[in-house]
Amino acid sequence: MTAPRKARFTPIGGARANDYDVRRIEHAAAAHFIRAHHYARGCANTSTEAFGLFRGASLVGTALWMPPTRACAETVDRQEWRRVVSLSRLAVAPAEPQNAASLFIGAMLRAMQRGHRWVAAVTFADLSQGHKGTIYKATNWTHIGITRPEPRWEDASGKQVSRLSTKSRTAGAMTKMGHLMVGKFSKHKFVFRFKAARTERLSQSDKERLSGERKARHLTEKEVEHVLASSRATAMLEALAVQQEMLDKLRKENGSR
């Protein structure tokens, strides 16, 4: 006889942000929850960021973030590939409202944004599990496409194991270890780009050139800020010339007040 399923926690209108608290936790606590609730039944032994989703004193969700492989990171940002992070595992207790996962992801992204450590994040939604990436679309990730089918390996207990867990292993080596390839599967790929800190947007040489441009054009700090807010920081110097008319108009508006 099976145990009765725990009733879903269903506040009116679904999960609300003030129903939960999201904070960083120890990797071990996050991994323990994932082993119990994630379909892969396992995770990496380490992580760069570990978060917990709490409803009151109860831990109802966890997530692990870690750097992806260099090859994967470079597909996201070739220049800053070392600052790309991957959402490796995410699990929320099945009794929670369906939108709890989106609230959890949104809170984590905001927390990571404040640190300005990462330029982008990448994650995958497993087609073999029927996942379409709805929670990522709801939190403003960009759908990049579908990956080519990759082998999935499991150990004797049914736990997923990676060929890249400690070193890259051949299919023969995996078989000798007692692992079974259960098939080849594709995944949806999603990317989220963090907003850069204003001071990080320009290189030192560009900052020096900008300072010279500002003095030559007699721009005020406010006018420079206006340009920064109106154009991509990486094209700052080119935007100064293009937006000269806008700056003149701004001066007139400021002078008439």
C-alpha positions in Angstrom: 0.0 0.0 0.0 1.5 3.3 -1.0 1.7 6.2 1.4 -0.8 9.1 0.7 0.7 11.9 -1.3 1.4 15.1 0.5 -1.1 17.8 -0.3 0.2 20.6 -2.5 0.7 24.0 -0.8 -1.6 26.2 -2.8 -1.9 29.8 -1.8 -4.6 31.7 -3.7 -3.1 32.7 -7.1 -0.1 30.3 -6.8 3.2 30.9 -5.0 3.9 34.5 -3.8 7.4 35.9 -3.3 6.6 36.7 0.4 5.7 33.1 1.0 9.4 32.2 0.6 12.9 33.1 1.7 15.8 32.4 -0.7 19.4 32.4 0.7 22.7 30.8 0.1 23.3 27.4 1.9 26.0 24.8 2.2 26.6 22.6 -0.8 26.0 19.4 1.3 22.5 20.5 2.3 21.6 21.4 -1.3 23.0 18.2 -2.6 21.1 16.1 -0.1 17.8 17.7 -1.2 18.6 17.2 -4.9 19.4 13.5 -4.4 16.0 13.1 -2.9 13.9 15.2 -5.4 15.8 15.5 -8.7 15.1 13.0 -11.4 18.9 12.5 -12.0 19.2 11.4 -8.3 22.6 13.0 -8.0 24.8 16.0 -8.6 28.4 17.1 -8.6 30.5 16.9 -5.5 31.1 20.7 -5.4 29.4 23.9 -6.6 30.2 27.6 -6.9 26.9 28.8 -5.6 24.3 26.8 -3.6 20.9 28.3 -2.8 17.9 27.1 -0.7 14.2 27.9 -1.0 12.6 28.1 2.4 8.9 28.3 3.3 9.1 29.2 7.0 11.6 26.9 8.5 11.1 24.2 5.8 13.6 23.7 3.0 11.4 23.2 -0.1 13.9 23.7 -2.9 17.6 23.9 -3.7 19.8 24.7 -6.6 23.5 24.3 -7.5 25.5 26.5 -9.8 28.9 25.8 -11.2 31.1 26.7 -14.2 30.3 24.7 -17.3 32.9 23.2 -19.5 35.1 25.7 -21.4 33.5 24.6 -24.7 30.0 25.3 -23.4 31.1 28.6 -21.7 32.7 29.9 -25.0 29.4 29.4 -26.8 27.9 31.9 -24.4 30.7 34.4 -24.2 34.0 33.8 -26.0 35.8 36.7 -24.4 34.6 36.2 -20.8 34.0 32.5 -20.7 35.5 32.2 -17.3 32.7 34.3 -15.9 29.9 32.1 -17.3 28.1 30.0 -14.7 25.7 27.0 -15.2 22.6 26.2 -13.3 23.5 22.6 -12.8 20.7 21.3 -10.7 17.4 22.7 -9.5 14.8 20.8 -7.4 11.6 22.0 -5.7 9.5 19.8 -3.5 6.5 18.5 -5.5 4.0 19.8 -3.0 4.9 23.4 -3.8 2.9 25.5 -6.3 4.1 25.1 -9.9 5.4 28.7 -10.1 7.6 28.3 -7.0 10.5 27.3 -9.2 10.2 30.5 -11.2 10.2 32.6 -8.1 13.2 30.7 -6.8 15.2 31.2 -10.0 14.3 34.9 -10.2 15.5 35.5 -6.6 18.8 33.6 -7.2 19.5 35.7 -10.4 18.9 38.9 -8.5 21.2 37.8 -5.7 23.9 36.8 -8.2 23.5 40.0 -10.1 24.4 42.0 -7.0 27.8 40.4 -6.8 28.7 41.2 -10.5 30.8 38.1 -10.5 29.2 36.5 -13.6 28.5 37.9 -17.0 26.1 35.2 -18.1 24.4 31.9 -17.0 23.5 28.8 -19.1 21.2 26.0 -18.3 19.4 23.2 -20.0 15.8 21.7 -20.0 15.7 18.0 -20.6 13.5 16.9 -23.5 13.5 13.3 -22.2 11.7 14.5 -19.1 9.1 16.5 -21.0 10.7 19.8 -19.9 10.1 22.7 -22.2 12.0 25.4 -20.2 8.8 27.2 -19.1 10.4 28.3 -15.8 13.3 29.8 -17.7 11.1 31.7 -20.2 9.2 33.1 -17.2 12.5 34.5 -15.8 13.8 36.1 -19.0 16.3 33.5 -20.2 16.9 33.4 -23.9 16.2 30.1 -25.7 19.3 29.4 -27.8 18.2 26.1 -29.4 18.3 22.4 -28.9 21.5 20.5 -28.3 22.5 17.5 -30.3 21.7 14.1 -28.7 24.2 13.2 -26.0 24.6 9.8 -24.3 23.1 9.4 -20.8 24.8 7.0 -18.4 23.4 5.5 -15.2 25.0 3.4 -12.5 23.5 0.1 -11.2 21.1 2.1 -8.9 19.7 4.2 -11.7 21.6 7.3 -10.7 22.9 9.4 -13.6 26.7 9.6 -13.9 28.7 11.9 -16.0 31.6 11.0 -18.2 33.2 14.3 -17.2 32.8 13.9 -13.4 36.5 13.8 -12.7 38.0 13.2 -16.2 36.7 12.5 -19.6 36.1 8.8 -19.9 35.5 6.7 -23.1 32.3 4.7 -23.5 34.4 1.6 -23.0 35.7 2.9 -19.7 32.2 3.7 -18.5 31.0 0.2 -19.4 33.9 -1.4 -17.5 32.9 0.7 -14.4 29.5 -1.0 -14.6 27.6 2.0 -16.0 24.9 1.6 -18.6 24.2 4.0 -21.5 20.4 4.3 -21.5 20.1 6.3 -24.6 20.9 9.6 -26.3 18.9 12.7 -25.5 18.7 16.4 -26.5 18.0 19.4 -24.3 16.7 22.9 -24.7 19.6 25.4 -24.1 18.9 28.7 -22.4 21.2 31.7 -21.6 20.7 34.5 -19.2 22.9 37.6 -19.4 23.5 39.6 -16.2 23.6 43.4 -16.4 27.2 44.6 -16.1 28.3 47.0 -13.4 28.7 50.4 -14.8 32.5 50.4 -13.9 33.0 47.1 -15.7 31.5 48.1 -19.0 34.6 50.0 -20.2 38.2 48.9 -20.4 40.8 51.1 -18.8 42.0 52.5 -22.1 38.4 53.3 -23.1 37.9 55.1 -19.7 41.0 57.2 -20.5 39.8 58.0 -24.0 36.3 58.8 -22.6 37.8 61.2 -20.1 39.6 63.0 -22.9 36.4 63.1 -25.0 34.5 64.5 -22.1 37.0 67.3 -21.5 37.2 68.2 -25.2 33.4 68.3 -25.5 32.9 70.0 -22.1 30.4 67.4 -21.0 29.1 67.3 -17.5 28.9 64.1 -15.4 25.1 64.1 -15.8 25.5 64.3 -19.6 27.9 61.4 -19.7 25.5 59.4 -17.5 22.7 60.2 -19.9 24.7 58.8 -22.8 25.6 55.7 -20.8 21.9 55.0 -20.1 21.0 55.5 -23.8 23.6 53.3 -25.5 25.6 50.1 -25.1 28.6 50.8 -23.0 30.9 48.9 -25.3 30.1 51.4 -28.0 30.4 54.4 -25.8 33.0 56.4 -27.8 31.1 56.0 -31.0 27.8 56.9 -29.3 29.3 60.2 -28.1 29.6 61.5 -31.7 26.3 60.1 -32.8 24.4 61.5 -29.9 25.8 65.0 -30.0 22.5 66.4 -31.0 20.8 64.7 -28.2 23.3 66.2 -25.7 22.7 69.7 -27.1 19.0 69.2 -26.7 19.6 68.1 -23.1 21.6 71.2 -22.4 18.9 73.4 -23.7 16.3 71.6 -21.6 18.4 71.9 -18.5 19.0 75.6 -19.1 15.3 76.3 -19.5 14.4 74.8 -16.1 
